């Protein structure tokens, strides 16, 4: 019988010709160490061969019918992408600059599919990074199979009434002591990968503080709700996770009791760098497709690229792309250097990368005109070149700390807490 891994390898086909990667001749990476640049080349080759051919199917799917893109997940596992963020003792590649290499991988995946990049981000950066903060026993019990791709990881902080606000007062999922263990009750919302996850890292209130727990989805009392239908990122399946008196042993506590907020914030800071990188990936894809279109489309006696309006618009975006990419690389390099909360760069990277993706995608739709607005053309079923990027880009400004929160983080850096609270 053919295994899932073997089937995943059949996805890897010869790359189809595409538009020019303008960044290859305009962006000079003086920040990334050689090992990181090698990861970029490796993941780009993988994404071109394995993600690009199925990106349209993922972007146009229905979360409740098409479900989790298992083929993409298995292909990433088979090609060792989940090893990039981790140390050798849990099966990782043991890279010196793991965070930077991981962020670069996210950018390259998002160039073709932000859904696939988000699956990778949650599996590795959120669930993986949280589990990596556990004991050696926890890391080998739970992180190792995440790295190998044997189970899917998920991370649950958000709730119907708590997302950006993760204070003990806002979090309604409660963990109550039960002998030497715990009983969890609550409901988590917007939980990526939950429908297929083997393990969920859950943030819960314990008295006046917060604690993170390792929750196997097979535990009695764990139920995953119906997948959400979303505007974009349709391959990033999200659903509620309902915890109905889930009994856990003391070994389920990740970190220390009362230390959950620090675990969550450290993980989400890394996640924001990843989301900034994903924004850059989408922005670069929209930029490249728009450049190719402006050069080939003629109107009023010349190419659209000959019109000063588009020349100036794209020149500004080229400068913005340079800045956004350098910001996420700098934030990731600080993380690799031991800064667990590399502010202000992490907030800037998330803010600028995601904002840029939404702006370029919007102008890309405008540049393509009617073709930019369609998912597929009725005449010959041509796939719309940028509408999926337009839909996918919006979520980056919302999740893993809304951009308003990033501005508040930066304002604190500028003015101090005495003025900003």
GUVO-843500 format. One line per field, with one value per residue (C-alpha): residue number from 1; residue in three letters; x, y negated, z. Coordinates in Angstrom, 2 decimals. Layout:
BEGIN
k	c(NUM	...)
r	c(ALA	...)
xx	c(X	...)
yy	c(Y	...)
zz	c(Z	...)
***
This chain:
BEGIN
k	c(1	2	3	4	5	6	7	8	9	10	11	12	13	14	15	16	17	18	19	20	21	22	23	24	25	26	27	28	29	30	31	32	33	34	35	36	37	38	39	40	41	42	43	44	45	46	47	48	49	50	51	52	53	54	55	56	57	58	59	60	61	62	63	64	65	66	67	68	69	70	71	72	73	74	75	76	77	78	79	80	81	82	83	84	85	86	87	88	89	90	91	92	93	94	95	96	97	98	99	100	101	102	103	104	105	106	107	108	109	110	111	112	113	114	115	116	117	118	119	120	121	122	123	124	125	126	127	128	129	130	131	132	133	134	135	136	137	138	139	140	141	142	143	144	145	146	147	148	149	150	151	152	153	154	155	156	157	158	159	160	161	162	163	164	165	166	167	168	169	170	171	172	173	174	175	176	177	178	179	180	181	182	183	184	185	186	187	188	189	190	191	192	193	194	195	196	197	198	199	200	201	202	203	204	205	206	207	208	209	210	211	212	213	214	215	216	217	218	219	220	221	222	223	224	225	226	227	228	229	230	231	232	233	234	235	236	237	238	239	240	241	242	243	244	245	246	247	248	249	250	251	252	253	254	255	256	257	258	259	260	261	262	263	264	265	266	267	268	269	270	271	272	273	274	275	276	277	278	279	280	281	282	283	284	285	286	287	288	289	290	291	292	293	294	295	296	297	298	299	300	301	302	303	304	305	306	307	308	309	310	311	312	313	314	315	316	317	318	319	320	321	322	323	324	325	326	327	328	329	330	331	332	333	334	335	336	337	338	339	340	341	342	343	344	345	346	347	348	349	350	351	352	353	354	355	356	357	358	359	360	361	362	363	364	365	366	367	368	369	370	371	372	373	374	375	376	377	378	379	380	381	382	383	384	385	386	387	388	389	390	391	392	393	394	395	396	397	398	399	400	401	402	403	404	405	406	407	408	409	410	411	412	413	414	415	416	417	418	419	420	421)
r	c(UNK	UNK	UNK	UNK	UNK	UNK	UNK	UNK	UNK	UNK	UNK	UNK	UNK	UNK	UNK	UNK	UNK	UNK	UNK	UNK	UNK	UNK	UNK	UNK	UNK	UNK	UNK	UNK	UNK	UNK	UNK	UNK	UNK	UNK	UNK	UNK	UNK	UNK	UNK	UNK	UNK	UNK	UNK	UNK	UNK	UNK	UNK	UNK	UNK	UNK	UNK	UNK	UNK	UNK	UNK	UNK	UNK	UNK	UNK	UNK	UNK	UNK	UNK	UNK	UNK	UNK	UNK	UNK	UNK	UNK	UNK	UNK	UNK	UNK	UNK	UNK	UNK	UNK	UNK	UNK	UNK	UNK	UNK	UNK	UNK	UNK	UNK	UNK	UNK	UNK	UNK	UNK	UNK	UNK	UNK	UNK	UNK	UNK	UNK	UNK	UNK	UNK	UNK	UNK	UNK	UNK	UNK	UNK	UNK	UNK	UNK	UNK	UNK	UNK	UNK	UNK	UNK	UNK	UNK	UNK	UNK	UNK	UNK	UNK	UNK	UNK	UNK	UNK	UNK	UNK	UNK	UNK	UNK	UNK	UNK	UNK	UNK	UNK	UNK	UNK	UNK	UNK	UNK	UNK	UNK	UNK	UNK	UNK	UNK	UNK	UNK	UNK	UNK	UNK	UNK	UNK	UNK	UNK	UNK	UNK	UNK	UNK	UNK	UNK	UNK	UNK	UNK	UNK	UNK	UNK	UNK	UNK	UNK	UNK	UNK	UNK	UNK	UNK	UNK	UNK	UNK	UNK	UNK	UNK	UNK	UNK	UNK	UNK	UNK	UNK	UNK	UNK	UNK	UNK	UNK	UNK	UNK	UNK	UNK	UNK	UNK	UNK	UNK	UNK	UNK	UNK	UNK	UNK	UNK	UNK	UNK	UNK	UNK	UNK	UNK	UNK	UNK	UNK	UNK	UNK	UNK	UNK	UNK	UNK	UNK	UNK	UNK	UNK	UNK	UNK	UNK	UNK	UNK	UNK	UNK	UNK	UNK	UNK	UNK	UNK	UNK	UNK	UNK	UNK	UNK	UNK	UNK	UNK	UNK	UNK	UNK	UNK	UNK	UNK	UNK	UNK	UNK	UNK	UNK	UNK	UNK	UNK	UNK	UNK	UNK	UNK	UNK	UNK	UNK	UNK	UNK	UNK	UNK	UNK	UNK	UNK	UNK	UNK	UNK	UNK	UNK	UNK	UNK	UNK	UNK	UNK	UNK	UNK	UNK	UNK	UNK	UNK	UNK	UNK	UNK	UNK	UNK	UNK	UNK	UNK	UNK	UNK	UNK	UNK	UNK	UNK	UNK	UNK	UNK	UNK	UNK	UNK	UNK	UNK	UNK	UNK	UNK	UNK	UNK	UNK	UNK	UNK	UNK	UNK	UNK	UNK	UNK	UNK	UNK	UNK	UNK	UNK	UNK	UNK	UNK	UNK	UNK	UNK	UNK	UNK	UNK	UNK	UNK	UNK	UNK	UNK	UNK	UNK	UNK	UNK	UNK	UNK	UNK	UNK	UNK	UNK	UNK	UNK	UNK	UNK	UNK	UNK	UNK	UNK	UNK	UNK	UNK	UNK	UNK	UNK	UNK	UNK	UNK	UNK	UNK	UNK	UNK	UNK	UNK	UNK	UNK	UNK	UNK	UNK	UNK	UNK	UNK	UNK	UNK	UNK	UNK	UNK	UNK	UNK	UNK	UNK	UNK	UNK	UNK	UNK	UNK	UNK	UNK	UNK	UNK	UNK	UNK	UNK	UNK	UNK	UNK	UNK	UNK	UNK	UNK	UNK	UNK	UNK	UNK	UNK	UNK)
xx	c(0.00	1.28	1.98	0.92	4.58	5.04	1.89	3.10	6.32	4.34	3.21	6.72	6.66	8.79	8.30	6.06	7.47	6.24	6.85	10.22	11.18	12.02	13.55	16.30	17.86	16.72	17.04	20.58	20.46	23.32	21.63	21.05	23.95	24.89	22.94	19.76	20.22	20.61	17.30	15.64	16.84	15.76	12.27	11.77	12.55	10.13	7.37	7.71	7.44	5.00	2.91	2.43	0.57	-2.05	-2.25	-5.31	-7.20	-6.42	-7.27	-10.61	-11.72	-14.46	-13.11	-16.00	-15.84	-12.20	-10.80	-7.20	-4.70	-3.10	-1.09	0.70	1.36	2.75	4.93	6.42	7.06	8.61	10.94	12.09	10.65	9.45	13.03	14.20	13.10	14.42	17.52	19.02	18.03	14.36	15.07	15.61	18.29	20.16	20.76	22.59	20.01	16.83	14.36	15.73	15.69	12.12	10.93	12.53	10.76	7.44	8.04	8.80	5.70	3.46	4.66	2.43	-0.04	-0.57	-2.71	0.24	2.48	-0.06	-0.26	3.53	3.58	1.10	2.56	6.17	6.36	3.36	2.77	6.40	7.94	5.56	6.36	10.06	9.73	8.70	10.68	12.94	10.30	7.60	9.82	10.56	6.98	5.26	7.73	9.58	6.48	5.63	9.09	8.72	5.26	3.73	1.14	-0.22	0.34	-2.11	-2.05	-5.07	-5.11	-8.06	-11.62	-15.01	-14.34	-10.54	-7.99	-5.59	-6.46	-4.91	-5.24	-6.45	-9.65	-10.40	-9.53	-12.57	-11.08	-10.46	-8.14	-9.15	-6.92	-8.04	-5.85	-2.39	-3.86	-6.24	-9.70	-10.04	-13.32	-13.79	-14.01	-11.22	-11.91	-10.09	-7.84	-5.76	-5.10	-7.52	-9.60	-6.60	-4.35	-2.93	-2.02	-3.19	-1.29	-4.02	-3.82	-6.12	-6.83	-5.52	-6.75	-5.45	-2.88	-2.57	-1.00	-0.34	-1.33	-0.48	-3.83	-4.04	-7.06	-7.86	-8.47	-12.07	-13.99	-12.10	-14.38	-13.53	-16.35	-17.40	-14.71	-15.20	-15.88	-13.57	-12.95	-9.45	-6.80	-9.28	-6.67	-5.87	-8.68	-9.90	-12.53	-13.55	-11.99	-14.44	-13.03	-15.69	-14.14	-10.98	-8.91	-5.14	-2.25	0.44	2.70	0.32	1.49	3.80	6.34	5.27	1.84	1.15	3.77	1.44	1.32	5.09	5.04	2.23	3.80	7.23	5.60	3.41	6.36	8.07	4.77	4.53	7.88	6.54	3.36	5.44	7.47	4.26	3.10	6.32	5.83	2.32	3.39	6.26	3.96	1.44	4.25	5.86	2.59	1.68	5.06	4.69	1.16	2.07	4.85	2.68	-0.63	-0.92	-3.37	-3.42	-0.37	1.97	2.41	0.87	4.44	5.15	2.62	4.19	1.42	2.31	6.03	5.81	3.42	5.69	8.85	7.39	6.38	9.87	11.29	8.61	9.43	13.10	12.26	9.69	11.96	14.90	12.69	11.58	15.12	16.49	13.81	14.51	18.26	17.71	15.61	18.43	20.83	18.85	16.38	13.12	11.11	12.93	11.01	10.53	11.54	9.03	6.10	7.43	7.94	4.39	2.89	4.78	4.79	1.05	0.06	2.20	0.66	-2.85	-1.87	0.00	-2.72	-5.37	-3.40	-2.69	-6.44	-6.72	-3.86	-5.33	-8.78	-11.60	-9.16	-7.95	-11.47	-12.27	-11.51	-11.72	-12.59	-15.73	-14.35	-11.53	-11.42	-8.20	-7.38	-7.56	-3.96	-4.30	-7.76	-6.60	-3.72	-6.18	-8.45	-5.63	-3.74	-6.36	-6.05	-2.40	-3.49	-5.77	-4.31	-1.40	-1.83	-3.93	-1.92	-3.47	-1.81	1.52	1.15	0.44	3.56	5.59	3.98	5.07	8.61	8.41	6.62	6.93	4.23	3.64	1.99	0.53	-0.57)
yy	c(0.00	-3.47	-5.57	-9.20	-10.22	-8.39	-9.95	-13.37	-12.95	-12.51	-16.12	-17.30	-18.04	-20.01	-23.73	-25.62	-28.80	-31.91	-35.62	-37.08	-37.28	-40.98	-40.78	-38.53	-41.47	-44.33	-42.97	-42.45	-40.33	-41.51	-40.25	-36.52	-34.16	-31.65	-28.84	-30.90	-31.74	-28.02	-27.38	-30.04	-28.30	-24.92	-26.01	-28.04	-24.97	-22.92	-25.52	-25.92	-22.18	-21.13	-24.14	-26.13	-23.30	-22.97	-26.60	-27.39	-24.40	-25.40	-29.08	-28.34	-25.52	-25.24	-24.57	-22.27	-20.23	-20.22	-20.12	-20.27	-20.10	-16.91	-16.54	-19.84	-18.93	-15.52	-17.04	-19.48	-16.63	-14.40	-17.17	-17.99	-21.49	-20.89	-20.22	-23.75	-25.48	-22.90	-21.50	-18.14	-16.48	-16.47	-15.60	-19.13	-20.40	-22.07	-25.28	-28.15	-30.71	-28.69	-31.56	-33.42	-30.28	-29.56	-33.07	-32.80	-29.46	-31.11	-33.87	-31.37	-29.27	-32.35	-33.43	-30.67	-29.96	-31.88	-28.98	-26.59	-29.19	-29.56	-25.79	-25.72	-28.74	-27.26	-23.76	-24.88	-28.43	-28.37	-24.78	-23.77	-26.76	-26.40	-22.69	-23.49	-25.40	-22.23	-19.65	-17.21	-14.52	-16.78	-17.78	-14.17	-13.00	-15.78	-17.94	-15.10	-13.80	-17.39	-17.77	-14.45	-15.38	-12.33	-14.51	-17.97	-20.67	-23.37	-26.35	-27.73	-31.10	-32.92	-32.59	-34.03	-36.93	-37.01	-37.28	-40.22	-40.64	-37.63	-38.94	-36.51	-38.53	-38.03	-34.35	-32.23	-28.75	-27.54	-24.84	-23.68	-21.55	-17.91	-15.87	-16.15	-16.95	-19.41	-19.68	-22.03	-23.63	-26.25	-27.07	-28.20	-29.90	-30.41	-27.43	-26.60	-22.91	-21.85	-19.57	-17.31	-18.09	-15.41	-17.93	-21.41	-23.79	-25.51	-28.70	-28.55	-30.54	-29.04	-31.22	-34.74	-33.75	-31.83	-28.45	-26.58	-22.93	-20.17	-18.69	-15.57	-15.89	-12.25	-13.08	-12.51	-15.78	-17.38	-18.21	-20.12	-22.16	-22.74	-24.46	-28.17	-29.44	-32.40	-35.16	-33.90	-31.45	-28.69	-25.97	-27.21	-25.31	-26.94	-25.68	-25.93	-23.58	-22.71	-21.49	-19.76	-18.79	-17.46	-15.67	-16.04	-14.82	-17.06	-16.26	-18.27	-21.60	-23.29	-25.39	-26.31	-26.92	-30.63	-31.05	-30.62	-34.23	-34.35	-31.13	-32.52	-35.93	-34.49	-32.17	-34.88	-37.26	-34.66	-34.15	-37.84	-37.65	-34.72	-36.59	-39.57	-37.23	-35.75	-39.27	-39.90	-36.66	-37.62	-41.19	-39.97	-37.61	-40.37	-42.74	-40.29	-39.40	-43.06	-43.97	-41.24	-42.39	-46.08	-45.25	-43.05	-44.92	-47.73	-50.61	-54.11	-53.61	-51.91	-49.41	-50.15	-50.10	-53.15	-55.19	-57.32	-56.53	-52.84	-53.55	-55.62	-53.23	-50.25	-52.18	-52.99	-49.37	-48.16	-50.37	-49.16	-45.51	-46.13	-47.64	-45.00	-42.08	-43.61	-44.24	-40.63	-39.36	-41.73	-40.71	-37.03	-37.52	-39.19	-36.19	-33.88	-36.00	-35.20	-38.09	-36.33	-39.52	-41.32	-44.58	-46.94	-44.99	-42.15	-44.57	-46.59	-43.46	-42.25	-45.69	-46.57	-43.15	-42.57	-46.14	-46.00	-42.73	-44.19	-47.40	-45.76	-43.14	-45.85	-47.73	-44.46	-43.88	-47.43	-46.94	-43.71	-45.27	-42.77	-39.86	-40.87	-40.53	-37.02	-33.68	-32.02	-33.41	-32.00	-32.03	-29.57	-28.98	-30.98	-31.29	-34.80	-35.93	-37.96	-37.64	-34.90	-37.07	-39.92	-37.72	-36.03	-39.21	-40.74	-38.19	-39.13	-42.52	-40.79	-37.61	-37.00	-40.46	-42.90	-45.67	-48.15	-46.17	-46.39	-50.17	-50.20	-48.11	-50.60	-53.57	-52.08	-51.92	-55.55	-57.18	-54.66	-52.92	-56.00	-57.63	-54.67	-52.38)
zz	c(0.00	-0.86	2.24	2.70	2.51	-0.80	-2.20	-1.07	-3.00	-6.21	-5.82	-6.56	-10.27	-12.64	-11.98	-14.34	-15.88	-14.10	-13.94	-13.03	-9.36	-9.37	-5.88	-7.23	-9.05	-6.79	-3.23	-1.98	1.15	3.35	6.53	6.06	6.89	4.15	5.82	5.74	2.07	1.38	3.17	1.02	-2.15	-0.85	0.20	-2.97	-5.06	-2.96	-3.11	-6.88	-7.41	-4.70	-3.64	-6.85	-8.69	-5.94	-4.77	-6.90	-5.57	-1.99	-2.49	-4.14	-1.87	0.71	4.21	5.09	1.89	0.80	4.32	5.41	2.48	3.71	0.51	1.15	4.79	3.87	1.17	3.68	6.10	3.42	2.31	5.83	6.11	9.67	10.73	9.90	13.16	15.62	17.27	16.40	19.70	18.62	15.00	13.71	11.35	14.21	12.28	13.93	12.77	13.13	13.50	10.49	8.35	9.47	8.62	5.19	4.68	5.55	2.99	0.23	1.02	1.16	-2.29	-3.69	-0.87	2.33	3.55	3.35	5.01	7.83	8.37	8.59	10.90	13.37	13.27	13.73	15.07	17.41	18.52	18.00	19.75	22.70	23.07	22.78	26.06	27.90	29.82	28.02	28.48	26.98	24.09	23.15	23.75	21.77	19.85	18.16	16.30	15.33	13.80	12.00	10.74	12.41	14.13	13.38	15.98	17.01	19.37	21.22	22.94	21.29	22.54	21.54	23.91	24.11	21.34	21.46	25.15	26.90	30.43	33.14	33.36	29.65	29.30	30.17	29.69	33.23	34.56	38.02	40.29	40.52	42.85	41.40	37.95	36.30	34.75	31.76	30.74	28.05	24.36	22.08	18.73	15.40	16.13	13.06	12.28	15.04	12.80	12.18	15.16	17.41	20.09	21.04	23.30	25.35	27.39	30.43	33.57	36.80	39.63	39.10	36.46	33.20	32.48	29.23	28.91	26.44	25.42	23.23	20.96	21.73	25.41	26.58	26.59	23.66	20.71	17.54	16.02	12.43	10.33	9.70	6.18	5.65	3.11	2.41	3.61	2.91	3.27	6.78	8.44	11.67	14.09	17.74	20.26	23.04	26.35	28.45	31.78	30.16	32.80	32.51	34.62	36.11	33.14	30.92	32.39	29.88	31.75	35.26	36.75	36.37	33.65	30.70	29.60	29.19	27.16	24.99	24.44	23.66	21.13	19.60	19.26	17.10	15.30	14.46	12.71	10.71	9.79	8.70	6.48	5.04	4.25	2.35	0.43	-0.66	-1.40	-3.58	-5.48	-6.16	-7.13	-9.57	-11.25	-11.57	-13.08	-15.71	-16.53	-16.76	-19.22	-21.43	-21.37	-23.94	-23.92	-25.42	-27.57	-25.14	-22.34	-18.97	-17.68	-19.81	-17.81	-15.11	-12.63	-12.54	-12.65	-9.49	-7.73	-8.35	-7.47	-4.06	-3.56	-4.46	-1.70	0.73	-0.06	0.64	4.02	5.01	4.17	6.02	9.06	9.46	8.87	11.51	14.01	13.39	13.71	17.09	18.12	17.06	19.11	22.28	22.45	23.36	22.75	19.90	19.97	18.26	15.15	15.64	15.86	12.93	10.82	11.42	10.88	7.72	6.07	6.41	5.59	2.47	1.31	1.54	-0.26	-3.13	-3.56	-3.80	-6.46	-8.25	-8.65	-10.02	-12.48	-13.83	-14.11	-14.64	-14.74	-11.29	-9.90	-11.13	-9.53	-12.94	-16.36	-17.94	-21.48	-20.92	-17.14	-16.80	-13.10	-11.70	-11.16	-7.96	-6.39	-3.99	-2.78	-2.27	-0.14	1.75	2.56	4.85	7.65	8.19	9.53	12.06	13.56	15.92	17.32	15.28	13.66	16.06	18.85	17.04	16.86	20.59	21.23	19.21	20.95	24.28	22.94	21.86	24.80	27.65	29.67	31.84	28.83	26.93	29.78)
***
